[in-house]
Amino acid sequence: MPMSDQAAYLRKMELLRERVPSFREYPFNLDAVRALKTIEFHPKVTFFVGENGVGKSTLIEAVAVALGFNPEGGTINFTFETARTHSELSHYLRPVRGPQRPKDGFFFRAESYYNLATNIDEMDREPSYSAPIIDSYGGRSLHEQSHGESFFATFLHRFGGKGLYVMDEPEAALSPSRQMAMLARMHRLVGLHSQFIIATHSPILMAYPDAWIYQLNAEGIQRVAWQETDHYIITKQFLNNHDRMLGELLADNDG
């Protein structure tokens, strides 16, 4: 049965506003959080987009932690902690799940991916009767690959389908061609009954058909079309008028 014909693993996330101690303090003073009540998720792909500092990484992290994932990434079984830097927002979110439970799940976080790779190597050095963890990531240490290769190894090998995948800026180390390859991999996994929730700056990833895109800004959170995102508009303007825009951008540095 296609994923579009069944309920999402995660239907929505509600902010328990009556329990928030103060909307004047971090992270509740962030524009995106202050206006938050309920976010509904597409059964296939949902994106959070917005400028740096608006709160999308804080929100995606809180969604992941509220679902039981380690704040620094990995599966629900990962418990390592390099530094306790995540916010308290997850304690005030209530997930509303669908009737079906995912068979797989992963929180991919570009910011702490190095820590995840290190933890995998450390666990595999310990005596164990089970297969090495790295076998699920392609069999080669993630530290022995380029940043982009190791990112893609996780998408390709570790994500197996029938999963709920929460991702924070997965495009960070990917070239444009690799981002397009990631789109194809996402589509394959959606066809295997997977659901994605992604915070991104990539207009390439945002182009996924029928995805819901939430733009976070000073007005709060609004659902927009791909062509209405700032990322699409600015990128298109630059590519279509690069000489003029470069002239304006670099004018202050002349002479």
FIVEXVO-503318 format. One record per residue: residue in one letter; z, x, y of N, C-alpha, C in turn. Coordinates in nm, 3 decimals, padded with zeros to 5 digits. Layout:
! FIVEXVO-503318
(node a, (Z, X, Y), (Z, X, Y), (Z, X, Y))
...
! end
This chain:
! FIVEXVO-503318
(node m, (00.000, 00.085, -00.120), (00.000, 00.000, 00.000), (00.000, 00.089, 00.125))
(node p, (-00.096, 00.074, 00.219), (-00.096, 00.154, 00.340), (00.032, 00.135, 00.421))
(node m, (00.069, 00.241, 00.492), (00.193, 00.234, 00.568), (00.189, 00.124, 00.673))
(node s, (00.070, 00.093, 00.725), (00.059, -00.011, 00.827), (00.095, -00.148, 00.773))
(node d, (00.091, -00.163, 00.639), (00.120, -00.293, 00.579), (00.266, -00.308, 00.537))
(node q, (00.349, -00.208, 00.565), (00.488, -00.217, 00.527), (00.576, -00.174, 00.644))
(node a, (00.703, -00.204, 00.634), (00.795, -00.172, 00.743), (00.814, -00.022, 00.756))
(node a, (00.845, 00.021, 00.876), (00.874, 00.162, 00.901), (01.005, 00.200, 00.834))
(node y, (01.019, 00.328, 00.798), (01.147, 00.376, 00.747), (01.253, 00.364, 00.856))
(node l, (01.214, 00.401, 00.980), (01.301, 00.384, 01.096), (01.234, 00.286, 01.191))
(node r, (01.295, 00.168, 01.205), (01.236, 00.064, 01.289), (01.266, 00.087, 01.436))
(node k, (01.390, 00.120, 01.467), (01.427, 00.141, 01.607), (01.559, 00.216, 01.615))
(node m, (01.589, 00.261, 01.736), (01.714, 00.330, 01.764), (01.776, 00.265, 01.888))
(node e, (01.903, 00.227, 01.876), (01.971, 00.158, 01.985), (02.079, 00.247, 02.046))
(node l, (02.085, 00.250, 02.178), (02.193, 00.319, 02.247), (02.311, 00.225, 02.264))
(node l, (02.426, 00.264, 02.214), (02.547, 00.182, 02.226), (02.605, 00.202, 02.365))
(node r, (02.545, 00.134, 02.462), (02.575, 00.158, 02.603), (02.721, 00.128, 02.637))
(node e, (02.780, 00.031, 02.568), (02.917, -00.006, 02.599), (03.016, 00.104, 02.560))
(node r, (02.973, 00.198, 02.477), (03.061, 00.308, 02.435), (03.042, 00.435, 02.518))
(node v, (02.936, 00.439, 02.598), (02.908, 00.560, 02.677), (03.019, 00.583, 02.778))
(node p, (03.081, 00.702, 02.779), (03.193, 00.726, 02.870), (03.153, 00.726, 03.016))
(node s, (03.034, 00.780, 03.049), (02.988, 00.783, 03.188), (02.840, 00.817, 03.191))
(node f, (02.765, 00.740, 03.269), (02.624, 00.770, 03.287), (02.602, 00.872, 03.399))
(node r, (02.709, 00.930, 03.449), (02.699, 01.035, 03.550), (02.710, 01.175, 03.489))
(node e, (02.738, 01.179, 03.358), (02.758, 01.307, 03.291), (02.648, 01.330, 03.187))
(node y, (02.618, 01.460, 03.162), (02.519, 01.497, 03.063), (02.568, 01.456, 02.924))
(node p, (02.479, 01.408, 02.838), (02.335, 01.389, 02.855), (02.297, 01.250, 02.906))
(node f, (02.397, 01.169, 02.935), (02.370, 01.030, 02.972), (02.314, 01.016, 03.113))
(node n, (02.323, 01.125, 03.192), (02.267, 01.120, 03.328), (02.119, 01.157, 03.331))
(node l, (02.064, 01.199, 03.220), (01.920, 01.225, 03.214), (01.845, 01.095, 03.238))
(node d, (01.737, 01.103, 03.313), (01.661, 00.983, 03.349), (01.623, 00.900, 03.227))
(node a, (01.576, 00.968, 03.123), (01.529, 00.897, 03.004), (01.642, 00.830, 02.929))
(node v, (01.760, 00.888, 02.935), (01.874, 00.833, 02.862), (01.944, 00.724, 02.942))
(node r, (01.953, 00.744, 03.071), (02.024, 00.648, 03.157), (01.965, 00.508, 03.148))
(node a, (01.833, 00.501, 03.130), (01.767, 00.370, 03.124), (01.749, 00.319, 02.981))
(node l, (01.794, 00.397, 02.885), (01.767, 00.365, 02.745), (01.852, 00.249, 02.694))
(node k, (01.788, 00.159, 02.625), (01.856, 00.052, 02.552), (01.816, 00.057, 02.405))
(node t, (01.688, 00.031, 02.380), (01.635, 00.034, 02.245), (01.496, 00.096, 02.245))
(node i, (01.471, 00.182, 02.148), (01.337, 00.238, 02.128), (01.287, 00.191, 01.992))
(node e, (01.171, 00.129, 01.989), (01.110, 00.089, 01.863), (01.008, 00.195, 01.821))
(node f, (00.994, 00.212, 01.689), (00.907, 00.316, 01.637), (00.790, 00.257, 01.558))
(node h, (00.675, 00.318, 01.577), (00.557, 00.279, 01.500), (00.576, 00.323, 01.355))
(node p, (00.529, 00.244, 01.258), (00.546, 00.283, 01.118), (00.468, 00.409, 01.080))
(node k, (00.374, 00.450, 01.165), (00.298, 00.573, 01.138), (00.346, 00.687, 01.228))
(node v, (00.309, 00.682, 01.356), (00.335, 00.795, 01.446), (00.383, 00.745, 01.582))
(node t, (00.492, 00.804, 01.629), (00.545, 00.776, 01.762), (00.564, 00.908, 01.835))
(node f, (00.521, 00.914, 01.962), (00.535, 01.035, 02.042), (00.630, 01.013, 02.160))
(node f, (00.708, 01.115, 02.192), (00.782, 01.124, 02.318), (00.714, 01.233, 02.400))
(node v, (00.674, 01.200, 02.523), (00.609, 01.298, 02.609), (00.673, 01.294, 02.746))
(node g, (00.654, 01.402, 02.821), (00.711, 01.407, 02.955), (00.727, 01.550, 03.003))
(node e, (00.763, 01.563, 03.130), (00.781, 01.695, 03.190), (00.901, 01.767, 03.130))
(node n, (00.903, 01.900, 03.150), (01.019, 01.978, 03.109), (01.143, 01.928, 03.182))
(node g, (01.253, 01.917, 03.109), (01.379, 01.879, 03.171), (01.405, 01.730, 03.180))
(node v, (01.308, 01.648, 03.138), (01.328, 01.504, 03.151), (01.417, 01.449, 03.039))
(node g, (01.429, 01.523, 02.929), (01.521, 01.480, 02.825), (01.460, 01.448, 02.691))
(node k, (01.330, 01.478, 02.671), (01.267, 01.439, 02.545), (01.319, 01.519, 02.426))
(node s, (01.346, 01.649, 02.445), (01.401, 01.728, 02.334), (01.545, 01.685, 02.304))
(node t, (01.620, 01.652, 02.408), (01.755, 01.602, 02.388), (01.752, 01.471, 02.311))
(node l, (01.656, 01.385, 02.344), (01.646, 01.256, 02.277), (01.599, 01.272, 02.133))
(node i, (01.497, 01.355, 02.109), (01.446, 01.371, 01.972), (01.552, 01.436, 01.884))
(node e, (01.628, 01.530, 01.940), (01.738, 01.593, 01.866), (01.842, 01.489, 01.828))
(node a, (01.878, 01.403, 01.922), (01.979, 01.301, 01.895), (01.932, 01.202, 01.790))
(node v, (01.803, 01.166, 01.794), (01.748, 01.078, 01.691), (01.761, 01.143, 01.554))
(node a, (01.726, 01.271, 01.545), (01.734, 01.343, 01.418), (01.877, 01.351, 01.367))
(node v, (01.970, 01.388, 01.454), (02.109, 01.403, 01.412), (02.168, 01.268, 01.372))
(node a, (02.131, 01.163, 01.444), (02.179, 01.028, 01.409), (02.131, 00.986, 01.271))
(node l, (02.019, 01.043, 01.227), (01.965, 01.014, 01.094), (02.026, 01.102, 00.986))
(node g, (02.107, 01.200, 01.028), (02.174, 01.286, 00.931), (02.118, 01.426, 00.918))
(node f, (02.017, 01.462, 00.999), (01.959, 01.595, 00.991), (02.046, 01.698, 01.063))
(node n, (02.032, 01.822, 01.018), (02.098, 01.934, 01.084), (02.040, 01.951, 01.225))
(node p, (02.121, 01.969, 01.329), (02.070, 01.982, 01.465), (01.970, 02.096, 01.484))
(node e, (01.979, 02.201, 01.401), (01.888, 02.314, 01.417), (01.764, 02.302, 01.329))
(node g, (01.754, 02.194, 01.254), (01.633, 02.169, 01.177), (01.652, 02.179, 01.028))
(node g, (01.548, 02.139, 00.956), (01.548, 02.141, 00.811), (01.566, 02.002, 00.752))
(node t, (01.598, 02.000, 00.625), (01.624, 01.874, 00.557), (01.770, 01.831, 00.582))
(node i, (01.805, 01.716, 00.530), (01.943, 01.669, 00.544), (02.040, 01.761, 00.470))
(node n, (01.989, 01.837, 00.373), (02.074, 01.927, 00.295), (02.107, 02.057, 00.368))
(node f, (02.035, 02.089, 00.477), (02.065, 02.211, 00.552), (02.189, 02.189, 00.638))
(node t, (02.282, 02.284, 00.631), (02.408, 02.271, 00.706), (02.439, 02.393, 00.793))
(node f, (02.345, 02.488, 00.803), (02.373, 02.609, 00.880), (02.389, 02.577, 01.029))
(node e, (02.464, 02.660, 01.098), (02.485, 02.643, 01.242), (02.490, 02.779, 01.307))
(node t, (02.388, 02.810, 01.388), (02.383, 02.937, 01.460), (02.463, 02.929, 01.588))
(node a, (02.447, 02.820, 01.660), (02.522, 02.796, 01.784), (02.530, 02.645, 01.805))
(node r, (02.648, 02.598, 01.841), (02.664, 02.454, 01.862), (02.620, 02.418, 02.004))
(node t, (02.495, 02.380, 02.016), (02.440, 02.352, 02.149), (02.390, 02.208, 02.163))
(node h, (02.393, 02.131, 02.053), (02.338, 01.996, 02.065), (02.435, 01.905, 02.140))
(node s, (02.377, 01.802, 02.202), (02.455, 01.711, 02.284), (02.529, 01.610, 02.198))
(node e, (02.610, 01.528, 02.263), (02.687, 01.424, 02.195), (02.611, 01.292, 02.187))
(node l, (02.487, 01.292, 02.232), (02.411, 01.167, 02.239), (02.399, 01.097, 02.104))
(node s, (02.387, 01.175, 01.997), (02.368, 01.115, 01.864), (02.483, 01.024, 01.823))
(node h, (02.602, 01.052, 01.874), (02.719, 00.970, 01.840), (02.709, 00.829, 01.897))
(node y, (02.621, 00.811, 01.994), (02.609, 00.683, 02.063), (02.478, 00.612, 02.029))
(node l, (02.408, 00.662, 01.928), (02.284, 00.598, 01.884), (02.305, 00.530, 01.749))
(node r, (02.246, 00.414, 01.734), (02.255, 00.341, 01.607), (02.114, 00.322, 01.552))
(node p, (02.083, 00.387, 01.438), (01.951, 00.368, 01.379), (01.939, 00.233, 01.308))
(node v, (01.827, 00.169, 01.323), (01.796, 00.045, 01.251), (01.684, 00.079, 01.154))
(node r, (01.716, 00.084, 01.027), (01.622, 00.130, 00.925), (01.545, 00.013, 00.865))
(node g, (01.431, 00.045, 00.807), (01.351, -00.054, 00.738), (01.403, -00.077, 00.597))
(node p, (01.340, -00.168, 00.523), (01.388, -00.201, 00.388), (01.365, -00.090, 00.287))
(node q, (01.269, -00.002, 00.313), (01.241, 00.108, 00.221), (01.303, 00.237, 00.274))
(node r, (01.350, 00.321, 00.185), (01.407, 00.450, 00.221), (01.305, 00.561, 00.191))
(node p, (01.293, 00.659, 00.277), (01.199, 00.768, 00.250), (01.246, 00.854, 00.134))
(node k, (01.149, 00.912, 00.063), (01.180, 01.005, -00.046), (01.194, 01.148, 00.006))
(node d, (01.145, 01.172, 00.126), (01.146, 01.306, 00.185), (01.181, 01.293, 00.332))
(node g, (01.225, 01.402, 00.391), (01.257, 01.401, 00.533), (01.276, 01.542, 00.584))
(node f, (01.247, 01.562, 00.713), (01.259, 01.696, 00.770), (01.268, 01.683, 00.922))
(node f, (01.355, 01.765, 00.981), (01.361, 01.779, 01.126), (01.302, 01.915, 01.160))
(node f, (01.183, 01.915, 01.218), (01.117, 02.039, 01.257), (01.143, 02.064, 01.405))
(node r, (01.205, 02.177, 01.433), (01.239, 02.209, 01.572), (01.189, 02.349, 01.605))
(node a, (01.087, 02.357, 01.691), (01.027, 02.486, 01.724), (01.129, 02.584, 01.780))
(node e, (01.220, 02.533, 01.862), (01.317, 02.618, 01.932), (01.406, 02.696, 01.836))
(node s, (01.441, 02.638, 01.723), (01.533, 02.703, 01.629), (01.469, 02.731, 01.494))
(node y, (01.336, 02.734, 01.490), (01.267, 02.756, 01.364), (01.299, 02.894, 01.305))
(node y, (01.315, 02.994, 01.391), (01.353, 03.129, 01.344), (01.484, 03.123, 01.267))
(node n, (01.580, 03.046, 01.317), (01.710, 03.034, 01.250), (01.694, 02.968, 01.113))
(node l, (01.607, 02.868, 01.106), (01.580, 02.801, 00.979), (01.521, 02.899, 00.878))
(node a, (01.423, 02.977, 00.922), (01.359, 03.074, 00.833), (01.459, 03.178, 00.784))
(node t, (01.547, 03.220, 00.872), (01.651, 03.317, 00.834), (01.745, 03.258, 00.731))
(node n, (01.785, 03.133, 00.752), (01.876, 03.067, 00.658), (01.814, 03.053, 00.519))
(node i, (01.685, 03.023, 00.514), (01.616, 03.013, 00.385), (01.619, 03.148, 00.313))
(node d, (01.589, 03.257, 00.385), (01.593, 03.390, 00.324), (01.732, 03.424, 00.273))
(node e, (01.834, 03.389, 00.352), (01.972, 03.420, 00.313), (02.012, 03.344, 00.187))
(node m, (01.977, 03.216, 00.180), (02.012, 03.136, 00.062), (01.938, 03.186, -00.062))
(node d, (01.814, 03.231, -00.044), (01.737, 03.278, -00.159), (01.785, 03.413, -00.210))
(node r, (01.862, 03.487, -00.129), (01.919, 03.614, -00.175), (02.044, 03.594, -00.260))
(node e, (02.100, 03.473, -00.254), (02.219, 03.444, -00.333), (02.180, 03.407, -00.476))
(node p, (02.265, 03.444, -00.575), (02.235, 03.409, -00.714), (02.220, 03.257, -00.731))
(node s, (02.118, 03.217, -00.805), (02.094, 03.074, -00.823), (02.014, 03.051, -00.950))
(node y, (02.041, 02.937, -01.016), (01.965, 02.901, -01.136), (01.845, 02.814, -01.102))
(node s, (01.833, 02.777, -00.977), (01.721, 02.692, -00.937), (01.609, 02.779, -00.878))
(node a, (01.493, 02.719, -00.859), (01.379, 02.791, -00.803), (01.409, 02.831, -00.659))
(node p, (01.355, 02.943, -00.611), (01.377, 02.984, -00.472), (01.335, 02.874, -00.374))
(node i, (01.413, 02.857, -00.269), (01.381, 02.754, -00.169), (01.245, 02.780, -00.107))
(node i, (01.212, 02.908, -00.087), (01.088, 02.942, -00.018), (00.965, 02.894, -00.096))
(node d, (00.980, 02.866, -00.226), (00.867, 02.813, -00.304), (00.817, 02.682, -00.245))
(node s, (00.908, 02.605, -00.183), (00.869, 02.477, -00.123), (00.796, 02.495, 00.010))
(node y, (00.793, 02.620, 00.059), (00.727, 02.650, 00.186), (00.604, 02.739, 00.166))
(node g, (00.555, 02.746, 00.043), (00.437, 02.825, 00.015), (00.464, 02.953, -00.061))
(node g, (00.593, 02.988, -00.083), (00.627, 03.103, -00.165), (00.635, 03.236, -00.093))
(node r, (00.609, 03.239, 00.036), (00.612, 03.363, 00.114), (00.709, 03.347, 00.229))
(node s, (00.797, 03.447, 00.248), (00.897, 03.439, 00.355), (00.832, 03.400, 00.487))
(node l, (00.893, 03.305, 00.555), (00.839, 03.260, 00.684), (00.844, 03.370, 00.788))
(node h, (00.933, 03.467, 00.769), (00.941, 03.581, 00.861), (00.829, 03.682, 00.839))
(node e, (00.760, 03.674, 00.726), (00.652, 03.767, 00.696), (00.517, 03.713, 00.741))
(node q, (00.519, 03.603, 00.814), (00.397, 03.543, 00.864), (00.403, 03.536, 01.016))
(node s, (00.288, 03.517, 01.077), (00.288, 03.495, 01.221), (00.361, 03.365, 01.250))
(node h, (00.399, 03.348, 01.375), (00.472, 03.228, 01.414), (00.391, 03.103, 01.379))
(node g, (00.263, 03.105, 01.414), (00.179, 02.989, 01.388), (00.158, 02.964, 01.240))
(node e, (00.139, 03.074, 01.163), (00.120, 03.060, 01.018), (00.244, 03.000, 00.952))
(node s, (00.361, 03.047, 00.995), (00.485, 02.997, 00.933), (00.509, 02.851, 00.968))
(node f, (00.476, 02.813, 01.092), (00.485, 02.671, 01.130), (00.398, 02.588, 01.036))
(node f, (00.272, 02.630, 01.023), (00.177, 02.550, 00.947), (00.211, 02.550, 00.799))
(node a, (00.274, 02.657, 00.750), (00.316, 02.661, 00.609), (00.414, 02.549, 00.579))
(node t, (00.503, 02.520, 00.675), (00.598, 02.410, 00.656), (00.526, 02.277, 00.652))
(node f, (00.435, 02.254, 00.747), (00.361, 02.128, 00.749), (00.280, 02.109, 00.621))
(node l, (00.221, 02.219, 00.573), (00.128, 02.211, 00.460), (00.200, 02.200, 00.326))
(node h, (00.307, 02.277, 00.310), (00.371, 02.287, 00.179), (00.500, 02.205, 00.166))
(node r, (00.582, 02.206, 00.270), (00.713, 02.142, 00.258), (00.706, 01.991, 00.276))
(node f, (00.617, 01.943, 00.363), (00.603, 01.800, 00.386), (00.521, 01.741, 00.272))
(node g, (00.584, 01.656, 00.189), (00.519, 01.613, 00.068), (00.475, 01.468, 00.063))
(node g, (00.504, 01.390, 00.166), (00.467, 01.250, 00.164), (00.586, 01.160, 00.136))
(node k, (00.568, 01.031, 00.162), (00.675, 00.932, 00.152), (00.797, 00.979, 00.230))
(node g, (00.770, 01.039, 00.347), (00.878, 01.102, 00.423), (00.889, 01.054, 00.566))
(node l, (01.007, 01.079, 00.621), (01.034, 01.056, 00.763), (01.048, 01.193, 00.827))
(node y, (00.954, 01.226, 00.916), (00.947, 01.359, 00.974), (00.967, 01.352, 01.125))
(node v, (01.075, 01.415, 01.171), (01.109, 01.419, 01.313), (01.075, 01.559, 01.363))
(node m, (00.998, 01.570, 01.472), (00.945, 01.699, 01.512), (00.958, 01.720, 01.663))
(node d, (01.007, 01.838, 01.700), (01.021, 01.873, 01.841), (00.927, 01.988, 01.875))
(node e, (00.822, 01.957, 01.950), (00.721, 02.051, 01.996), (00.661, 02.135, 01.882))
(node p, (00.608, 02.070, 01.780), (00.551, 02.144, 01.667), (00.429, 02.226, 01.704))
(node e, (00.368, 02.195, 01.819), (00.249, 02.268, 01.862), (00.280, 02.401, 01.928))
(node a, (00.407, 02.436, 01.945), (00.447, 02.550, 02.026), (00.378, 02.680, 01.987))
(node a, (00.353, 02.703, 01.859), (00.291, 02.827, 01.814), (00.151, 02.806, 01.757))
(node l, (00.094, 02.688, 01.779), (-00.034, 02.656, 01.718), (-00.149, 02.665, 01.819))
(node s, (-00.258, 02.728, 01.778), (-00.380, 02.730, 01.858), (-00.439, 02.590, 01.863))
(node p, (-00.532, 02.563, 01.955), (-00.596, 02.431, 01.957), (-00.658, 02.392, 01.824))
(node s, (-00.722, 02.488, 01.755), (-00.784, 02.454, 01.626), (-00.676, 02.420, 01.523))
(node r, (-00.563, 02.490, 01.527), (-00.454, 02.460, 01.435), (-00.389, 02.326, 01.468))
(node q, (-00.387, 02.289, 01.595), (-00.335, 02.158, 01.632), (-00.423, 02.048, 01.575))
(node m, (-00.553, 02.071, 01.575), (-00.643, 01.973, 01.515), (-00.625, 01.968, 01.363))
(node a, (-00.600, 02.085, 01.303), (-00.571, 02.088, 01.160), (-00.442, 02.014, 01.130))
(node m, (-00.346, 02.024, 01.222), (-00.221, 01.952, 01.204), (-00.244, 01.801, 01.211))
(node l, (-00.332, 01.758, 01.301), (-00.367, 01.616, 01.308), (-00.419, 01.567, 01.173))
(node a, (-00.506, 01.647, 01.113), (-00.561, 01.609, 00.983), (-00.452, 01.604, 00.876))
(node r, (-00.358, 01.700, 00.880), (-00.248, 01.701, 00.783), (-00.157, 01.581, 00.804))
(node m, (-00.127, 01.547, 00.929), (-00.048, 01.429, 00.959), (-00.114, 01.304, 00.901))
(node h, (-00.245, 01.294, 00.920), (-00.316, 01.175, 00.873), (-00.309, 01.165, 00.721))
(node r, (-00.320, 01.279, 00.655), (-00.308, 01.281, 00.510), (-00.169, 01.232, 00.468))
(node l, (-00.066, 01.278, 00.537), (00.071, 01.239, 00.503), (00.099, 01.093, 00.539))
(node v, (00.042, 01.045, 00.648), (00.055, 00.902, 00.681), (-00.006, 00.818, 00.569))
(node g, (-00.119, 00.866, 00.514), (-00.179, 00.796, 00.401), (-00.093, 00.799, 00.276))
(node l, (00.002, 00.893, 00.273), (00.099, 00.902, 00.163), (00.232, 00.837, 00.203))
(node h, (00.225, 00.737, 00.291), (00.341, 00.656, 00.330), (00.447, 00.738, 00.405))
(node s, (00.402, 00.815, 00.503), (00.495, 00.892, 00.585), (00.499, 00.838, 00.727))
(node q, (00.610, 00.867, 00.794), (00.631, 00.826, 00.932), (00.669, 00.949, 01.014))
(node f, (00.608, 00.963, 01.132), (00.633, 01.077, 01.220), (00.691, 01.029, 01.353))
(node i, (00.791, 01.104, 01.403), (00.844, 01.085, 01.538), (00.842, 01.223, 01.603))
(node i, (00.763, 01.238, 01.710), (00.731, 01.371, 01.761), (00.749, 01.378, 01.912))
(node a, (00.819, 01.482, 01.959), (00.821, 01.517, 02.101), (00.719, 01.628, 02.121))
(node t, (00.628, 01.610, 02.216), (00.519, 01.706, 02.229), (00.467, 01.715, 02.372))
(node h, (00.400, 01.829, 02.399), (00.324, 01.846, 02.523), (00.174, 01.846, 02.495))
(node s, (00.136, 01.833, 02.368), (-00.003, 01.854, 02.329), (-00.087, 01.726, 02.341))
(node p, (-00.186, 01.723, 02.432), (-00.274, 01.606, 02.439), (-00.360, 01.593, 02.314))
(node i, (-00.377, 01.702, 02.238), (-00.452, 01.695, 02.113), (-00.374, 01.612, 02.011))
(node l, (-00.247, 01.643, 01.991), (-00.167, 01.567, 01.896), (-00.152, 01.422, 01.939))
(node m, (-00.134, 01.400, 02.070), (-00.116, 01.264, 02.121), (-00.235, 01.173, 02.093))
(node a, (-00.348, 01.234, 02.060), (-00.470, 01.155, 02.039), (-00.470, 01.084, 01.905))
(node y, (-00.366, 01.100, 01.824), (-00.365, 01.036, 01.692), (-00.387, 00.885, 01.707))
(node p, (-00.482, 00.829, 01.633), (-00.519, 00.687, 01.651), (-00.402, 00.592, 01.631))
(node d, (-00.391, 00.496, 01.722), (-00.294, 00.386, 01.714), (-00.149, 00.429, 01.730))
(node a, (-00.125, 00.557, 01.762), (00.013, 00.601, 01.780), (00.074, 00.534, 01.902))
(node w, (00.206, 00.517, 01.899), (00.279, 00.473, 02.017), (00.324, 00.596, 02.093))
(node i, (00.300, 00.594, 02.225), (00.337, 00.707, 02.310), (00.436, 00.659, 02.414))
(node y, (00.555, 00.718, 02.414), (00.655, 00.688, 02.515), (00.658, 00.802, 02.615))
(node q, (00.629, 00.771, 02.741), (00.635, 00.870, 02.847), (00.770, 00.862, 02.915))
(node l, (00.838, 00.976, 02.921), (00.971, 00.985, 02.981), (00.957, 01.046, 03.120))
(node n, (01.013, 00.978, 03.221), (01.008, 01.030, 03.357), (01.124, 00.973, 03.436))
(node a, (01.120, 00.990, 03.568), (01.231, 00.947, 03.653), (01.254, 00.797, 03.648))
(node e, (01.152, 00.722, 03.607), (01.166, 00.576, 03.597), (01.224, 00.533, 03.463))
(node g, (01.242, 00.628, 03.372), (01.297, 00.594, 03.241), (01.197, 00.620, 03.131))
(node i, (01.175, 00.522, 03.045), (01.084, 00.535, 02.931), (00.985, 00.420, 02.934))
(node q, (00.855, 00.454, 02.935), (00.751, 00.352, 02.931), (00.651, 00.384, 02.822))
(node r, (00.606, 00.282, 02.751), (00.498, 00.301, 02.656), (00.367, 00.305, 02.730))
(node v, (00.286, 00.406, 02.701), (00.158, 00.424, 02.771), (00.048, 00.453, 02.670))
(node a, (-00.075, 00.439, 02.715), (-00.190, 00.479, 02.635), (-00.210, 00.629, 02.650))
(node w, (-00.280, 00.688, 02.555), (-00.307, 00.832, 02.558), (-00.371, 00.874, 02.691))
(node q, (-00.470, 00.795, 02.737), (-00.541, 00.830, 02.860), (-00.454, 00.814, 02.984))
(node e, (-00.337, 00.750, 02.971), (-00.247, 00.731, 03.085), (-00.140, 00.838, 03.093))
(node t, (-00.131, 00.925, 02.993), (-00.029, 01.030, 02.998), (-00.065, 01.134, 03.102))
(node d, (00.037, 01.192, 03.164), (00.012, 01.300, 03.261), (-00.061, 01.417, 03.195))
(node h, (-00.029, 01.443, 03.068), (-00.090, 01.556, 02.997), (-00.242, 01.538, 02.985))
(node y, (-00.286, 01.418, 02.949), (-00.428, 01.391, 02.938), (-00.495, 01.399, 03.075))
(node i, (-00.435, 01.334, 03.174), (-00.495, 01.327, 03.307), (-00.510, 01.466, 03.369))
(node i, (-00.405, 01.546, 03.363), (-00.408, 01.679, 03.425), (-00.504, 01.771, 03.351))
(node t, (-00.500, 01.766, 03.217), (-00.591, 01.851, 03.139), (-00.736, 01.815, 03.165))
(node k, (-00.766, 01.685, 03.169), (-00.904, 01.641, 03.195), (-00.949, 01.683, 03.335))
(node q, (-00.862, 01.665, 03.434), (-00.897, 01.705, 03.571), (-00.925, 01.854, 03.580))
(node f, (-00.843, 01.933, 03.510), (-00.861, 02.077, 03.516), (-00.992, 02.119, 03.449))
(node l, (-01.022, 02.063, 03.332), (-01.143, 02.101, 03.260), (-01.268, 02.056, 03.334))
(node n, (-01.263, 01.942, 03.399), (-01.380, 01.889, 03.469), (-01.399, 01.950, 03.607))
(node n, (-01.290, 02.003, 03.665), (-01.298, 02.056, 03.802), (-01.223, 02.189, 03.812))
(node h, (-01.244, 02.277, 03.714), (-01.161, 02.397, 03.708), (-01.181, 02.490, 03.827))
(node d, (-01.303, 02.502, 03.879), (-01.326, 02.591, 03.992), (-01.247, 02.544, 04.114))
(node r, (-01.256, 02.414, 04.144), (-01.185, 02.360, 04.261), (-01.034, 02.370, 04.242))
(node m, (-00.986, 02.334, 04.123), (-00.842, 02.335, 04.100), (-00.787, 02.478, 04.101))
(node l, (-00.863, 02.573, 04.043), (-00.819, 02.712, 04.049), (-00.814, 02.761, 04.192))
(node g, (-00.913, 02.719, 04.270), (-00.914, 02.759, 04.410), (-00.791, 02.710, 04.484))
(node e, (-00.750, 02.585, 04.457), (-00.632, 02.530, 04.522), (-00.504, 02.594, 04.471))
(node l, (-00.499, 02.617, 04.340), (-00.378, 02.673, 04.281), (-00.353, 02.817, 04.324))
(node l, (-00.462, 02.894, 04.339), (-00.449, 03.037, 04.367), (-00.462, 03.070, 04.516))
(node a, (-00.487, 02.968, 04.598), (-00.509, 02.993, 04.741), (-00.389, 03.060, 04.806))
(node d, (-00.270, 03.021, 04.765), (-00.148, 03.076, 04.828), (-00.128, 03.223, 04.797))
(node n, (-00.198, 03.275, 04.695), (-00.182, 03.415, 04.658), (-00.289, 03.504, 04.718))
(node d, (-00.386, 03.446, 04.788), (-00.492, 03.525, 04.848), (-00.447, 03.588, 04.978))
(node g, (-00.498, 03.707, 05.001), (-00.472, 03.775, 05.128), (-00.330, 03.810, 05.151))
! end
